Amino acid sequence: MSGPLPTNATMTERPPNRQDAVLDAAFHAFATYGYRRTSMDDIARSAGLSRTILYLHYKNKEDIFRTLAARYFSEALRDMEAALRHPDQSTEQALLAAFVAKDGKFMDVVLGTPHGGELLDAGMSVTKDMLERAEAEKIAILARWLTTLPMADGIGTPEAVARTIIVASMGLKYPGQTIAGYRQAQAQLANLFARAVSR
């Protein structure tokens, strides 16, 4: 992999604070070492804190991972909704923008670092409840947007179509997939669904 590891710092517009610094450091450590090998010492050192100070704020690395996931989901959902509402874009452009927004920077790490698969597995196990709520909210956001379109007859309710789109987009991640291939597949999927839903 060339270039620096992506960090979560670009995912937020808030002024930096200690929690953001810890979460950004944790994101970098998880991407560098993988979830299993990352220790609280690694995160504390990367954040410029002592282990004692870190433990005052977080119980363990699972607690940090869940807090990092909560920030990621919150920002991804916000950015996805904003992408769909952006004016002067086609249905296809809106869908592609929403696909990219819902990934945040996480997918760059999953598909661009040796530990991406492990992070994806950790996300599925450590944050399963949060992931399920976020996926449901993604479907709801997309369904609300679909109600504003002149949808083709006979393709289903906005909720059903939104669920199909989100599930299909999740299927674009597979072992060996590259970030370039993933983005190309997202563009193809946006094109297909834009043609399918438009009257």
GIHU-V750079 format. One record per residue. RES is the residue in three letters. D_CENTER is the distance of its C-alpha to the mean C-alpha in Angstrom with 2 decimals. Layout:
RES_D_CENTER, RES_D_CENTER
This chain:
MET_20.37, SER_21.62, GLY_20.69, PRO_19.11, LEU_16.00, PRO_13.07, THR_12.75, ASN_10.68, ALA_13.77, THR_12.88, MET_10.04, THR_12.94, GLU_16.23, ARG_18.16, PRO_21.06, PRO_20.39, ASN_21.77, ARG_22.32, GLN_19.30, ASP_17.01, ALA_19.13, VAL_18.83, LEU_15.06, ASP_14.89, ALA_17.62, ALA_16.01, PHE_12.82, HIS_15.41, ALA_17.59, PHE_15.18, ALA_14.29, THR_18.06, TYR_19.65, GLY_17.29, TYR_16.76, ARG_20.34, ARG_22.16, THR_20.61, SER_23.12, MET_23.50, ASP_25.98, ASP_23.49, ILE_21.16, ALA_24.25, ARG_25.75, SER_22.72, ALA_22.53, GLY_26.30, LEU_27.12, SER_29.45, ARG_28.41, THR_30.49, ILE_28.63, LEU_25.23, TYR_26.61, LEU_27.79, HIS_24.25, TYR_22.46, LYS_24.12, ASN_22.48, LYS_19.47, GLU_17.99, ASP_18.35, ILE_16.60, PHE_13.68, ARG_13.43, THR_13.86, LEU_11.15, ALA_8.74, ALA_10.48, ARG_10.01, TYR_6.26, PHE_6.42, SER_9.44, GLU_8.50, ALA_5.71, LEU_8.58, ARG_11.14, ASP_10.14, MET_9.87, GLU_13.25, ALA_14.68, ALA_13.96, LEU_15.81, ARG_18.58, HIS_19.32, PRO_23.00, ASP_24.84, GLN_22.41, SER_22.99, THR_21.26, GLU_19.94, GLN_18.67, ALA_16.98, LEU_15.20, LEU_14.08, ALA_12.93, ALA_10.94, PHE_9.33, VAL_8.48, ALA_7.49, LYS_5.06, ASP_3.15, GLY_4.39, LYS_6.51, PHE_5.18, MET_6.40, ASP_9.42, VAL_10.28, VAL_10.00, LEU_12.19, GLY_14.06, THR_15.48, PRO_17.95, HIS_16.08, GLY_12.80, GLY_14.15, GLU_15.30, LEU_12.07, LEU_10.60, ASP_13.92, ALA_13.85, GLY_10.65, MET_12.54, SER_15.68, VAL_15.17, THR_12.65, LYS_13.74, ASP_15.04, MET_12.06, LEU_9.87, GLU_12.80, ARG_13.13, ALA_9.65, GLU_10.31, ALA_13.73, GLU_12.80, LYS_10.81, ILE_14.07, ALA_16.18, ILE_14.78, LEU_15.33, ALA_18.66, ARG_19.87, TRP_19.32, LEU_21.14, THR_24.05, THR_24.73, LEU_25.31, PRO_28.56, MET_27.19, ALA_29.37, ASP_31.70, GLY_31.29, ILE_27.62, GLY_26.75, THR_25.55, PRO_22.54, GLU_20.87, ALA_21.80, VAL_20.70, ALA_17.30, ARG_16.86, THR_18.09, ILE_15.76, ILE_12.55, VAL_14.21, ALA_15.33, SER_12.02, MET_10.87, GLY_14.19, LEU_13.51, LYS_12.30, TYR_15.59, PRO_17.59, GLY_18.82, GLN_16.40, THR_16.05, ILE_13.48, ALA_16.36, GLY_17.02, TYR_13.51, ARG_13.60, GLN_17.13, ALA_16.36, GLN_13.89, ALA_16.84, GLN_19.26, LEU_17.45, ALA_17.29, ASN_20.97, LEU_21.97, PHE_20.57, ALA_21.89, ARG_25.26, ALA_25.15, VAL_24.43, SER_26.65, ARG_30.25
